């Protein structure tokens, strides 16, 4: 398998593990997961919303990553989604830092990892897209227009 496609699969696979783990934890043990981040869930409405957003949404994204690993035609969109999600999460953390003060070190570490994932996803996405999603550069003959 070519290097770019291997890198894309590794990126999507790591995202799959993270999103599925978060999803399962926050659906099945929302109070425990919330406490780990200093979030207090005080009633059934809070639990339902927390399970849906912190659990259900990551599970859905994780399932799409799984589809991206299974179907080659979905690999490029899965790489794109991983980059966009990492970017938006990092931007939200940065905004929160500016608006609410410096978070704990764990959040800063997450932000560094997310920004690294954005760079990785951007690099892989550009190379994979340039290769038509196949992982190798397009042949100049394929790009030439007939006279």
C-alpha positions in Angstrom: 0.0 0.0 0.0 1.3 3.4 -0.8 2.6 5.8 1.8 0.0 8.5 1.5 -2.9 6.0 1.7 -1.2 4.2 4.6 -0.9 7.6 6.4 -4.5 8.4 5.7 -5.7 5.0 7.0 -3.6 5.5 10.2 -5.0 9.0 10.7 -8.6 7.8 10.2 -8.0 4.7 12.3 -6.7 6.7 15.3 -9.6 9.1 15.0 -11.9 6.0 14.9 -10.5 4.7 18.2 -10.8 8.1 19.9 -14.3 9.0 18.7 -15.7 5.5 19.5 -14.0 5.4 22.9 -15.5 8.9 23.8 -18.8 7.9 22.4 -19.1 4.6 24.3 -17.9 6.2 27.6 -20.2 9.2 27.4 -23.2 7.1 26.4 -22.7 4.3 29.0 -21.1 6.2 31.9 -21.9 9.9 31.4 -21.6 10.9 35.0 -18.2 9.3 35.4 -17.0 10.9 32.1 -18.4 14.3 33.0 -16.7 14.3 36.5 -13.4 13.6 34.8 -13.7 17.0 33.2 -15.3 18.8 36.1 -18.8 18.8 34.5 -21.8 18.3 36.8 -24.9 16.6 35.4 -27.8 17.3 37.8 -30.9 15.9 36.1 -32.3 13.6 33.4 -32.3 16.4 30.8 -28.6 17.1 31.4 -27.8 13.4 31.1 -29.8 13.0 27.9 -28.1 16.0 26.3 -24.7 15.0 27.5 -25.2 11.4 26.2 -26.4 12.8 22.8 -23.7 15.4 22.2 -20.7 13.9 23.9 -21.6 10.2 23.2 -24.0 9.9 20.3 -22.3 12.5 18.0 -18.8 11.0 18.4 -20.3 7.5 17.8 -21.8 8.7 14.6 -18.5 10.3 13.5 -16.6 7.2 14.5 -18.9 5.0 12.4 -18.2 7.3 9.4 -14.5 6.8 10.0 -15.0 3.1 10.1 -16.8 3.4 6.7 -13.8 5.4 5.4 -11.5 2.6 6.3 -13.8 0.0 4.7 -14.6 1.8 1.5 -11.8 3.4 -0.4 -14.2 6.0 -1.9 -14.9 7.3 1.6 -11.3 7.6 2.7 -10.7 11.1 1.4 -13.9 12.5 3.0 -13.0 10.7 6.2 -9.6 12.4 6.2 -11.3 15.8 5.5 -13.8 15.2 8.4 -11.0 14.3 10.8 -9.1 17.5 9.9 -12.2 19.7 10.2 -13.3 18.2 13.5 -9.8 18.6 15.0 -9.6 22.2 13.8 -13.0 23.1 15.2 -12.3 21.4 18.5 -9.0 23.2 18.8 -10.5 26.6 17.9 -13.3 26.1 20.4 -10.7 25.3 23.1 -8.7 28.4 22.1 -11.8 30.6 22.3 -12.6 29.2 25.7 -9.1 29.9 26.9 -9.5 33.5 25.7 -13.0 33.9 27.1 -12.8 32.0 30.3 -9.1 31.7 31.3 -6.4 29.1 31.1 -7.7 25.6 31.2 -5.9 22.6 32.9 -2.9 21.1 31.3 -4.8 18.2 30.0 -6.9 20.5 27.8 -3.8 22.2 26.5 -2.3 18.8 25.7 -5.5 17.9 23.8 -5.2 21.2 21.9 -1.6 20.5 20.8 -2.7 17.0 19.6 -5.6 18.4 17.7 -3.5 21.0 16.0 -1.0 18.3 15.0 -3.9 16.3 13.7 -5.1 19.3 11.6 -1.6 19.6 10.0 -1.4 15.8 9.4 -4.9 15.7 7.9 -4.2 18.7 5.7 -1.1 17.1 4.3 -2.7 13.8 3.7 -5.9 15.3 2.2 -3.9 17.4 -0.3 -1.8 14.4 -1.4 -4.7 12.0 -1.6 -6.9 14.5 -3.5 -4.0 15.2 -5.9 -3.8 11.5 -6.5 -7.5 11.2 -7.2 -8.0 9.5 -3.9 -5.7 6.6 -4.9 -2.5 7.6 -3.0 -0.2 8.2 -6.0 0.3 11.2 -8.2 -1.9 11.5 -11.3 -0.2 10.7 -14.5 0.4 13.8 -16.6 -1.3 12.0 -19.5 -4.5 11.8 -17.5 -4.5 15.5 -17.0 -3.8 16.4 -20.7 -6.8 17.5 -22.7 -7.2 16.0 -26.2 -6.4 18.3 -29.1 
